Amino acid sequence: MPTQKVTTFLMFSGQAEEAMNLYTSLFDQSEIISIQRYGLNDGGTEGNVMHATFSLHGQVFMCIDSSVNHAFAFTPAISLYVTCDAEPEIERVFATLSQDGAVLMPLAAYPFSKRFAWVTDKYGVSWQLNLA
């Protein structure tokens, strides 16, 4: 797999592997590439993700389970923008990502798109979904 110059890096608080499994199940050509876990004396919760890489439709991402409690989390000020090829895809992705999350803009027609939605998933990651 070629190396990307810029890679999105996501920091979770114990849900990194669960999130990767959900995300890779949503898109074709997606996989978990590597996972390194915290061991007994590694400074994080044993078994949590120390560092991982995964791909979504060929785009590589990195993530961790932070071993430190932070006063910040994900924000909709930055989001992952997904161009969906067909109605069934955008409906499936919207339904899955919005479950136990928040709908910022419902799946609908807008002046800028025939079908668009903006959601925050249950992990706090923001997604903009657009029908091509």
DSSP file (Angstrom, degrees, kcal/mol; ACC not computed):
  #  RESIDUE AA STRUCTURE BP1 BP2  ACC     N-H-->O    O-->H-N    N-H-->O    O-->H-N    TCO  KAPPA ALPHA  PHI   PSI    X-CA   Y-CA   Z-CA
    1    1 A M              0   0    0      0, 0.0    57,-0.0     0, 0.0     0, 0.0   0.000 360.0 360.0 360.0 128.3    0.0    0.0    0.0
    2    2 A P        -     0   0    0      0, 0.0     2,-0.4     0, 0.0     0, 0.0  -0.277 360.0-107.8 -66.1 151.3    1.5    3.4   -1.0
    3    3 A T        -     0   0    0      1,-0.0     2,-0.3     2,-0.0     3,-0.0  -0.636  29.1-138.2 -81.4 133.2    2.4    5.8    1.8
    4    4 A Q        -     0   0    0     -2,-0.4     3,-0.1     1,-0.1    -1,-0.0  -0.636   5.6-141.4 -86.7 148.4    0.2    8.9    2.0
    5    5 A K  S    S+     0   0    0     -2,-0.3     2,-0.4     1,-0.2    -1,-0.1   0.891  93.2  30.2 -72.6 -41.8    1.7   12.3    2.6
    6    6 A V  S    S-     0   0    0     -3,-0.0     2,-0.4     2,-0.0    -1,-0.2  -0.982  72.9-175.6-123.7 128.0   -1.2   13.3    5.0
    7    7 A T        -     0   0    0     -2,-0.4     2,-0.2    -3,-0.1    54,-0.2  -0.983  27.4-121.0-126.6 132.5   -3.1   10.8    7.1
    8    8 A T  E     -a   61   0A   0     52,-0.6    54,-2.5    -2,-0.4     2,-0.5  -0.533  28.1-159.0 -69.0 133.9   -6.1   11.4    9.3
    9    9 A F  E     -a   62   0A   0     -2,-0.2     2,-0.4    52,-0.2    54,-0.2  -0.977   4.1-163.4-122.0 120.8   -5.4   10.4   12.9
   10   10 A L  E     -a   63   0A   0     52,-2.8    54,-1.7    -2,-0.5     2,-0.6  -0.899   4.4-155.8-111.0 131.3   -8.2    9.6   15.3
   11   11 A M  E     +a   64   0A   0     -2,-0.4     2,-0.2    52,-0.2    54,-0.2  -0.924  17.6 179.5-109.5 118.4   -7.9    9.5   19.1
   12   12 A F  E     -a   65   0A   0     52,-3.1    54,-3.1    -2,-0.6     2,-0.2  -0.587  31.6-129.3-108.5 172.4  -10.4    7.5   21.0
   13   13 A S  S    S-     0   0    0     52,-0.2    52,-0.1    -2,-0.2    54,-0.0  -0.516  87.7 -40.8-120.8  61.2  -10.9    6.7   24.7
   14   14 A G  S    S+     0   0    0     -2,-0.2     4,-0.2    35,-0.1    51,-0.1   0.410 125.4  84.3 101.8  -1.5  -11.2    2.9   24.6
   15   15 A Q     >  +     0   0    0     49,-0.2     4,-2.8     1,-0.1     5,-0.2   0.214  49.8 111.1-116.1  14.5  -13.3    2.5   21.5
   16   16 A A  H  > S+     0   0    0      1,-0.2     4,-2.7     2,-0.2     5,-0.2   0.921  82.0  43.5 -58.8 -48.1  -10.7    2.5   18.7
   17   17 A E  H  > S+     0   0    0      2,-0.2     4,-2.4     1,-0.2    -1,-0.2   0.910 114.6  49.9 -66.9 -40.9  -11.0   -1.1   17.7
   18   18 A E  H  > S+     0   0    0      2,-0.2     4,-2.1     1,-0.2    -1,-0.2   0.919 112.6  48.1 -60.8 -43.9  -14.8   -1.0   17.9
   19   19 A A  H  X S+     0   0    0     -4,-2.8     4,-3.0     2,-0.2     5,-0.2   0.923 110.6  50.5 -64.1 -45.0  -14.9    2.1   15.7
   20   20 A M  H  X S+     0   0    0     -4,-2.7     4,-2.8    -5,-0.2     5,-0.2   0.914 109.8  51.0 -59.9 -42.3  -12.4    0.6   13.2
   21   21 A N  H  X S+     0   0    0     -4,-2.4     4,-1.1     2,-0.2    -1,-0.2   0.912 113.1  45.4 -62.0 -42.2  -14.6   -2.5   12.9
   22   22 A L  H  X S+     0   0    0     -4,-2.1     4,-0.8     2,-0.2     3,-0.4   0.957 115.0  46.4 -64.3 -50.5  -17.7   -0.4   12.3
   23   23 A Y  H >X S+     0   0    0     -4,-3.0     3,-1.1     1,-0.2     4,-0.8   0.911 112.0  49.4 -62.1 -44.5  -16.1    1.9    9.8
   24   24 A T  H 3< S+     0   0    0     -4,-2.8     6,-0.3     1,-0.3    -1,-0.2   0.748 106.4  58.0 -69.8 -21.0  -14.4   -0.9    7.8
   25   25 A S  H 3< S+     0   0    0     -4,-1.1    -1,-0.3    -3,-0.4    -2,-0.2   0.691 102.6  56.5 -77.2 -17.5  -17.7   -2.8    7.6
   26   26 A L  H << S+     0   0    0     -3,-1.1     2,-0.4    -4,-0.8    -2,-0.2   0.765 103.5  49.9 -85.6 -27.6  -19.4    0.2    5.9
   27   27 A F  S  < S-     0   0    0     -4,-0.8     3,-0.5    -3,-0.1    30,-0.2  -0.918  78.7-117.8-124.6 139.2  -17.2    0.7    2.9
   28   28 A D  S    S+     0   0    0     -2,-0.4    29,-0.6     1,-0.2     3,-0.1  -0.233  98.9  29.4 -61.1 159.2  -15.9   -1.6    0.1
   29   29 A Q  S    S+     0   0    0      1,-0.2    29,-1.4    28,-0.2     2,-0.4   0.873  93.8 134.0  55.2  42.3  -12.1   -2.0   -0.1
   30   30 A S        +     0   0    0     -3,-0.5     2,-0.3    -6,-0.3    26,-0.2  -0.933  22.8 153.7-124.2 145.5  -11.7   -1.4    3.6
   31   31 A E  E     -B   55   0A   0     24,-1.5    24,-3.1    -2,-0.4     2,-0.6  -0.990  47.7-105.9-162.4 156.6   -9.6   -3.3    6.2
   32   32 A I  E     -B   54   0A   0     -2,-0.3    22,-0.3    22,-0.2     3,-0.1  -0.839  34.9-173.5 -84.8 121.8   -7.8   -3.1    9.5
   33   33 A I  E     -     0   0A   0     20,-2.0     2,-0.3    -2,-0.6    21,-0.2   0.901  58.6  -9.7 -87.5 -46.2   -4.2   -3.0    8.4
   34   34 A S  E     -B   53   0A   0     19,-1.9    19,-2.0     2,-0.0     2,-0.4  -0.996  51.7-165.6-155.2 149.7   -2.4   -3.3   11.8
   35   35 A I  E     -B   52   0A   0     -2,-0.3     2,-0.5    17,-0.2    17,-0.2  -0.984   0.0-171.3-138.9 127.8   -3.0   -3.1   15.5
   36   36 A Q  E     -B   51   0A   0     15,-2.9    14,-2.7    -2,-0.4    15,-1.7  -0.979  19.7-155.4-111.8 131.6   -0.5   -2.7   18.3
   37   37 A R  E     -B   49   0A   0     -2,-0.5     2,-0.2    12,-0.3    12,-0.2  -0.761  21.7-102.7-109.2 152.3   -2.0   -3.1   21.8
   38   38 A Y        -     0   0    0     10,-2.5     9,-2.9     7,-0.4     2,-0.1  -0.530  39.3-150.5 -67.0 134.2   -1.0   -1.8   25.2
   39   39 A G    >   -     0   0    0     -2,-0.2     3,-1.4     7,-0.2     5,-0.4  -0.298  37.5 -78.4 -93.4-174.2    0.7   -4.5   27.2
   40   40 A L  T 3  S+     0   0    0      1,-0.3     3,-0.2     2,-0.1     6,-0.2   0.845 129.4  26.8 -56.6 -40.0    0.7   -4.9   31.0
   41   41 A N  T 3  S+     0   0    0      1,-0.1    -1,-0.3     2,-0.1    -3,-0.0  -0.041  89.6 105.1-117.2  31.2    3.4   -2.3   31.5
   42   42 A D  S <  S-     0   0    0     -3,-1.4    -1,-0.1     2,-0.3    -2,-0.1   0.433  91.2-108.3 -94.8   1.3    3.0    0.0   28.5
   43   43 A G  S    S+     0   0    0      1,-0.3     2,-0.2    -3,-0.2    -3,-0.1   0.475  90.1  78.6  90.0   0.7    1.2    2.9   30.2
   44   44 A G  S    S-     0   0    0     -5,-0.4     2,-0.4     4,-0.1    -1,-0.3  -0.742  98.4 -64.9-128.0 179.7   -2.2    2.4   28.8
   45   45 A T    >   -     0   0    0     -2,-0.2     3,-2.4    20,-0.1    -7,-0.4  -0.550  65.0-105.9 -69.0 121.9   -5.1    0.0   29.5
   46   46 A E  T 3  S+     0   0    0     -2,-0.4    -7,-0.2     1,-0.3    -1,-0.1  -0.220 103.5  17.1 -53.7 130.0   -3.9   -3.5   28.7
   47   47 A G  T 3  S+     0   0    0     -9,-2.9    -1,-0.3     1,-0.4    -8,-0.1   0.105  95.9 120.8  93.1 -21.1   -5.4   -4.7   25.4
   48   48 A N  S <  S-     0   0    0     -3,-2.4   -10,-2.5     1,-0.1     2,-0.6  -0.251  78.3 -83.1 -69.7 165.8   -6.5   -1.2   24.2
   49   49 A V  E     +B   37   0A   0    -12,-0.2    16,-2.9     1,-0.2   -12,-0.3  -0.598  40.7 177.7 -77.9 115.1   -5.2    0.1   20.9
   50   50 A M  E    S-     0   0A   0    -14,-2.7     2,-0.3    -2,-0.6   -13,-0.2   0.858  78.0 -16.3 -79.2 -39.8   -1.7    1.7   21.3
   51   51 A H  E    S+B   36   0A   0    -15,-1.7   -15,-2.9    13,-0.1    -1,-0.4  -0.906  71.1 172.4-163.9 137.4   -1.6    2.4   17.6
   52   52 A A  E     -BC  35  63A   0     11,-2.0    11,-2.2    -2,-0.3     2,-0.4  -0.988  16.6-153.6-146.1 154.9   -3.5    1.1   14.6
   53   53 A T  E     +BC  34  62A   0    -19,-2.0   -20,-2.0    -2,-0.3   -19,-1.9  -0.980  20.0 166.5-125.9 144.6   -3.9    1.7   10.9
   54   54 A F  E     -BC  32  61A   0      7,-2.1     7,-3.3    -2,-0.4     2,-0.4  -0.966  23.1-134.2-148.4 161.4   -7.0    1.0    8.8
   55   55 A S  E     -BC  31  60A   0    -24,-3.1   -24,-1.5    -2,-0.3     2,-0.5  -0.952   4.8-160.7-124.6 145.1   -8.2    1.8    5.3
   56   56 A L  E >  S- C   0  59A   0      3,-2.6     3,-2.0    -2,-0.4   -26,-0.2  -0.969  85.9 -24.8-121.7 111.0  -11.6    3.0    4.1
   57   57 A H  T 3  S-     0   0    0    -29,-0.6   -27,-0.2    -2,-0.5   -28,-0.2   0.862 130.0 -47.9  50.5  40.6  -12.1    2.5    0.4
   58   58 A G  T 3  S+     0   0    0    -29,-1.4     2,-0.5     1,-0.3    -1,-0.3   0.242 111.9 120.7  90.2 -13.0   -8.3    2.6    0.0
   59   59 A Q  E <   - C   0  56A   0     -3,-2.0    -3,-2.6     1,-0.0     2,-0.3  -0.758  59.2-135.1 -87.5 124.8   -7.8    5.8    2.2
   60   60 A V  E     + C   0  55A   0     -2,-0.5   -52,-0.6    -5,-0.2     2,-0.3  -0.608  25.1 179.6 -87.3 138.8   -5.5    5.1    5.1
   61   61 A F  E     -aC   8  54A   0     -7,-3.3    -7,-2.1    -2,-0.3     2,-0.3  -0.889  13.8-148.5-127.2 158.6   -6.3    6.3    8.7
   62   62 A M  E     +aC   9  53A   0    -54,-2.5   -52,-2.8    -2,-0.3     2,-0.3  -0.922  19.3 174.1-123.1 155.3   -4.5    5.9   12.0
   63   63 A C  E     -aC  10  52A   0    -11,-2.2   -11,-2.0    -2,-0.3     2,-0.3  -0.990  10.8-173.0-155.4 164.2   -6.0    5.7   15.4
   64   64 A I  E     -a   11   0A   0    -54,-1.7   -52,-3.1    -2,-0.3     2,-0.6  -0.948  30.6-121.6-145.2 163.4   -5.2    5.1   19.1
   65   65 A D  E     -a   12   0A   0    -16,-2.9   -52,-0.2    -2,-0.3   -20,-0.1  -0.976  44.5-126.8-102.0 112.2   -6.9    4.7   22.4
   66   66 A S        -     0   0    0    -54,-3.1     4,-0.1    -2,-0.6   -17,-0.0  -0.336  12.5-154.2 -63.4 137.9   -5.4    7.6   24.4
   67   67 A S  S    S+     0   0    0    -23,-0.1     2,-0.4   -17,-0.1    -1,-0.2   0.432  78.7  70.0 -88.5   0.0   -3.9    6.5   27.7
   68   68 A V  S    S-     0   0    0    -24,-0.0     2,-0.5     0, 0.0    -2,-0.1  -0.943  84.8-123.4-119.4 137.6   -4.5   10.0   29.0
   69   69 A N        -     0   0    0     -2,-0.4     2,-0.3     2,-0.0    -2,-0.1  -0.698  34.7-162.6 -78.3 126.2   -7.9   11.6   29.9
   70   70 A H        -     0   0    0     -2,-0.5    -4,-0.0     2,-0.2    -1,-0.0  -0.764  28.0-132.7-110.8 156.3   -8.2   14.8   27.9
   71   71 A A  S    S+     0   0    0     -2,-0.3     2,-0.3     2,-0.0    -1,-0.1   0.181  88.7  64.1 -88.8  16.3  -10.5   17.8   28.3
   72   72 A F        +     0   0    0      3,-0.0     2,-0.2     0, 0.0    -2,-0.2  -0.910  56.3 177.6-136.6 163.7  -11.4   17.7   24.6
   73   73 A A        -     0   0    0     -2,-0.3    51,-0.1     1,-0.1   -61,-0.1  -0.766  47.5 -48.7-145.5-170.9  -13.0   15.3   22.1
   74   74 A F        -     0   0    0     49,-0.3    -1,-0.1    -2,-0.2    51,-0.1  -0.316  54.1-161.2 -64.4 154.7  -13.9   15.2   18.5
   75   75 A T    >   -     0   0    0      3,-0.2     3,-1.5    51,-0.1    51,-0.3  -0.985  29.5-123.7-137.9 147.9  -15.8   18.2   17.1
   76   76 A P  T 3  S+     0   0    0      0, 0.0    -2,-0.0     0, 0.0    49,-0.0   0.562  96.3  91.3 -66.9  -5.5  -17.9   18.7   14.0
   77   77 A A  T 3  S+     0   0    0      1,-0.1     2,-0.4     2,-0.0    -3,-0.0   0.742  97.3  33.6 -62.9 -19.8  -15.6   21.5   13.0
   78   78 A I  S <  S+     0   0    0     -3,-1.5    48,-0.5     2,-0.0     2,-0.3  -0.999  81.4 169.5-132.3 136.2  -13.7   18.8   11.1
   79   79 A S        -     0   0    0     -2,-0.4     2,-0.6    46,-0.1    48,-0.2  -0.939  38.8-107.8-142.8 162.6  -15.5   15.9    9.5
   80   80 A L  E     -d  127   0B   0     46,-2.8    48,-2.6    -2,-0.3     2,-0.6  -0.843  34.4-148.6 -91.6 124.4  -14.9   13.0    7.1
   81   81 A Y  E     -d  128   0B   0     -2,-0.6     2,-0.5    46,-0.2    48,-0.2  -0.851  14.1-168.7-100.8 121.2  -16.6   13.7    3.8
   82   82 A V  E     -d  129   0B   0     46,-3.4    48,-2.8    -2,-0.6     2,-0.7  -0.940  13.8-153.2-116.6 126.3  -18.0   10.7    2.0
   83   83 A T  E     -d  130   0B   0     -2,-0.5     2,-0.3    46,-0.2    48,-0.2  -0.882  18.8-155.6 -96.0 113.6  -19.2   10.7   -1.6
   84   84 A C  E     -d  131   0B   0     46,-3.5    48,-3.2    -2,-0.7     3,-0.1  -0.705   9.7-149.3 -92.5 140.8  -21.7    7.8   -1.9
   85   85 A D  S    S+     0   0    0     -2,-0.3     2,-0.3    46,-0.2    -1,-0.1   0.748  73.2  15.6 -81.8 -25.4  -22.3    6.3   -5.3
   86   86 A A  S  > S-     0   0    0      1,-0.1     4,-2.1    46,-0.0     3,-0.4  -0.968  76.7-104.6-150.0 159.8  -26.0    5.3   -4.9
   87   87 A E  H  > S+     0   0    0     -2,-0.3     4,-2.5     1,-0.2     5,-0.3   0.901 116.6  53.9 -52.5 -49.0  -29.1    5.8   -2.8
   88   88 A P  H  > S+     0   0    0      0, 0.0     4,-2.2     0, 0.0    -1,-0.2   0.879 109.1  50.2 -58.9 -35.8  -28.9    2.5   -1.0
   89   89 A E  H  > S+     0   0    0     -3,-0.4     4,-2.8     2,-0.2     5,-0.3   0.955 111.7  45.0 -66.8 -49.7  -25.3    3.2    0.0
   90   90 A I  H  X S+     0   0    0     -4,-2.1     4,-2.4     1,-0.2     5,-0.2   0.883 114.7  49.7 -64.6 -36.5  -26.0    6.7    1.5
   91   91 A E  H  X S+     0   0    0     -4,-2.5     4,-2.4    -5,-0.2    -1,-0.2   0.911 113.5  45.5 -66.5 -41.9  -29.1    5.4    3.3
   92   92 A R  H  X S+     0   0    0     -4,-2.2     4,-2.3    -5,-0.3    -2,-0.2   0.930 115.8  45.2 -66.6 -46.7  -27.1    2.4    4.8
   93   93 A V  H  X S+     0   0    0     -4,-2.8     4,-2.7     2,-0.2     5,-0.3   0.912 114.3  49.5 -64.9 -42.9  -24.2    4.6    5.8
   94   94 A F  H  X S+     0   0    0     -4,-2.4     4,-2.3    -5,-0.3     5,-0.2   0.941 111.8  48.1 -60.2 -48.8  -26.5    7.2    7.3
   95   95 A A  H  X S+     0   0    0     -4,-2.4     4,-0.9    -5,-0.2    -2,-0.2   0.904 116.0  44.0 -60.4 -42.6  -28.5    4.7    9.3
   96   96 A T  H  < S+     0   0    0     -4,-2.3     3,-0.4     1,-0.2    -2,-0.2   0.942 116.9  43.1 -70.4 -48.1  -25.4    3.0   10.7
   97   97 A L  H  < S+     0   0    0     -4,-2.7    25,-0.3     1,-0.2     5,-0.2   0.815 114.2  50.1 -71.6 -29.6  -23.4    6.1   11.6
   98   98 A S  H >< S+     0   0    0     -4,-2.3     3,-2.3    -5,-0.3     2,-0.3   0.687  82.2 109.9 -82.5 -16.5  -26.4    8.0   13.0
   99   99 A Q  T 3< S-     0   0    0     -4,-0.9    23,-0.4    -3,-0.4     3,-0.1  -0.444 101.7  -5.5 -62.5 122.5  -27.4    5.1   15.3
  100  100 A D  T 3  S+     0   0    0     -2,-0.3    -1,-0.3     1,-0.2     2,-0.1   0.592 128.1  86.2  64.6  13.5  -26.6    6.1   18.9
  101  101 A G  S <  S-     0   0    0     -3,-2.3     2,-0.4    22,-0.1    20,-0.2  -0.100  84.6 -87.9-112.7-145.2  -25.0    9.3   17.4
  102  102 A A  E     -E  120   0B   0     18,-2.9    18,-2.9    -5,-0.2     2,-0.7  -0.999  19.7-136.6-137.4 138.5  -26.5   12.7   16.5
  103  103 A V  E     +E  119   0B   0     -2,-0.4    16,-0.2    16,-0.2    -5,-0.0  -0.853  21.7 175.4 -94.5 114.0  -28.0   13.9   13.2
  104  104 A L  E    S+     0   0B   0     14,-2.3    15,-0.2    -2,-0.7    -1,-0.2   0.829  81.1  10.4 -85.9 -36.5  -26.6   17.4   12.5
  105  105 A M  E    S-E  118   0B   0     13,-2.2    13,-2.2     3,-0.0    -1,-0.4  -0.949  89.9-123.7-140.7 120.4  -28.4   17.7    9.1
  106  106 A P  E     -     0   0B   0      0, 0.0     2,-0.6     0, 0.0    10,-0.2  -0.187  37.0 -89.1 -64.5 156.6  -31.0   15.0    8.2
  107  107 A L  E    S+     0   0B   0     10,-0.1     2,-0.3     8,-0.1    10,-0.2  -0.541  82.6 113.5 -66.6 112.5  -30.7   12.9    5.1
  108  108 A A  E    S-E  116   0B   0      8,-2.1     8,-2.4    -2,-0.6     2,-0.3  -0.940  70.6 -71.4-165.0 177.1  -32.5   15.1    2.5
  109  109 A A  E     -     0   0B   0     -2,-0.3     5,-0.2     6,-0.2     6,-0.1  -0.708  47.9-179.3 -84.8 140.8  -32.3   17.2   -0.6
  110  110 A Y  E >   -E  113   0B   0      3,-3.3     3,-1.4    -2,-0.3     5,-0.0  -0.902  44.1-101.7-134.5 162.5  -30.5   20.6   -0.1
  111  111 A P  T 3  S+     0   0    0      0, 0.0     3,-0.1     0, 0.0    -2,-0.0   0.799 124.8  43.2 -56.5 -27.5  -29.8   23.5   -2.6
  112  112 A F  T 3  S+     0   0    0      1,-0.2     2,-0.3     2,-0.0     3,-0.1   0.496 124.0  26.3 -96.5  -5.3  -26.2   22.2   -2.8
  113  113 A S  E <   -E  110   0B   0     -3,-1.4    -3,-3.3     1,-0.1     3,-0.2  -0.983  59.7-138.8-158.7 142.2  -27.0   18.5   -3.1
  114  114 A K  E    S+     0   0B   0     17,-0.3     2,-0.3    -2,-0.3    -1,-0.1   0.737 103.4  11.7 -73.1 -21.0  -29.8   16.1   -4.2
  115  115 A R  E    S+     0   0B   0     16,-0.3    16,-2.6    -6,-0.1     2,-0.3  -0.852  80.8 150.4-158.8 119.3  -29.1   14.0   -1.1
  116  116 A F  E     +EF 108 130B   0     -8,-2.4    -8,-2.1    -2,-0.3     2,-0.3  -0.989  13.7 177.6-150.3 149.9  -26.9   14.9    1.8
  117  117 A A  E     - F   0 129B   0     12,-2.1    12,-3.4    -2,-0.3     2,-0.4  -0.982  14.1-155.1-150.7 155.2  -26.6   14.3    5.6
  118  118 A W  E     +EF 105 128B   0    -13,-2.2   -14,-2.3    -2,-0.3   -13,-2.2  -0.986  26.0 167.2-133.2 122.2  -24.3   15.3    8.3
  119  119 A V  E     -EF 103 127B   0      8,-2.8     8,-3.5    -2,-0.4     2,-0.5  -0.917  33.3-141.1-133.9 157.3  -24.0   13.1   11.4
  120  120 A T  E     -EF 102 126B   0    -18,-2.9   -18,-2.9    -2,-0.3     6,-0.2  -0.992  31.8-137.3-113.3 123.9  -21.8   12.6   14.4
  121  121 A D    >   -     0   0    0      4,-2.9     3,-2.1    -2,-0.5   -23,-0.1  -0.138  32.4 -89.9 -76.6 177.2  -21.4    8.9   15.1
  122  122 A K  T 3  S+     0   0    0    -23,-0.4    -1,-0.1     1,-0.3   -22,-0.1   0.614 128.0  54.5 -65.4 -11.8  -21.5    7.3   18.6
  123  123 A Y  T 3  S-     0   0    0      2,-0.2   -49,-0.3  -104,-0.0    -1,-0.3   0.507 121.0-105.9 -96.2  -7.2  -17.8    7.8   19.0
  124  124 A G  S <  S+     0   0    0     -3,-2.1     2,-0.3     1,-0.3    -2,-0.1   0.393  72.7 140.8  98.4  -1.8  -18.1   11.6   18.3
  125  125 A V        -     0   0    0    -51,-0.1    -4,-2.9    -5,-0.1     2,-0.4  -0.602  47.1-134.0 -78.0 134.2  -16.6   11.5   14.8
  126  126 A S  E     - F   0 120B   0    -48,-0.5   -46,-2.8    -2,-0.3     2,-0.4  -0.724  22.8-172.4 -93.3 135.0  -18.3   13.8   12.4
  127  127 A W  E     -dF  80 119B   0     -8,-3.5    -8,-2.8    -2,-0.4     2,-0.5  -0.993  14.6-159.5-130.7 131.3  -19.3   12.6    8.9
  128  128 A Q  E     -dF  81 118B   0    -48,-2.6   -46,-3.4    -2,-0.4     2,-0.5  -0.959  16.5-162.6-105.6 125.6  -20.7   14.5    5.9
  129  129 A L  E     +dF  82 117B   0    -12,-3.4   -12,-2.1    -2,-0.5     2,-0.4  -0.933  10.2 179.0-114.3 127.1  -22.5   12.1    3.4
  130  130 A N  E     -dF  83 116B   0    -48,-2.8   -46,-3.5    -2,-0.5     2,-0.5  -0.986  26.8-130.6-131.0 136.6  -23.2   13.2   -0.1
  131  131 A L  E      d   84   0B   0    -16,-2.6   -17,-0.3    -2,-0.4   -16,-0.3  -0.742 360.0 360.0 -83.3 126.3  -24.8   11.4   -3.0
  132  132 A A              0   0    0    -48,-3.2    -1,-0.1    -2,-0.5   -47,-0.1   0.502 360.0 360.0 -60.5 360.0  -22.7   11.7   -6.1
